[in-house]
Amino acid sequence: MNIQAQKIELIQLLLNTSKPSIINKIKAILYEEAEEVIGISEDGSALTIAKLEKDIEEAEADIKAGRVYSTSQLRSHFKIK
């Protein structure tokens, strides 16, 4: 079976699956080939070093700009004792 036929078969399998976990695993494998994957994000997407660094930079910018909440504010908002 040539590569084009394998791709078509894989696409057909993907179209027929209803399990997000399978799709997320395949995405992670494909991303791993393209970049260094260090884990899986909460949404199931591949977490790369570049993505993690970007997220950290955004968090640091939020802190510097004062876009933060105290623990008591979060507890009050989510009604946690």
ABEGO torsion letter per residue (X at the ends): XBAAAAAAAAAAAAAABABAAAAAAAAAAAAAAABBBAEBBAAGBBBBAAAAAAAAAAAAAAAAAGBBBBAAAAAAAAGBX
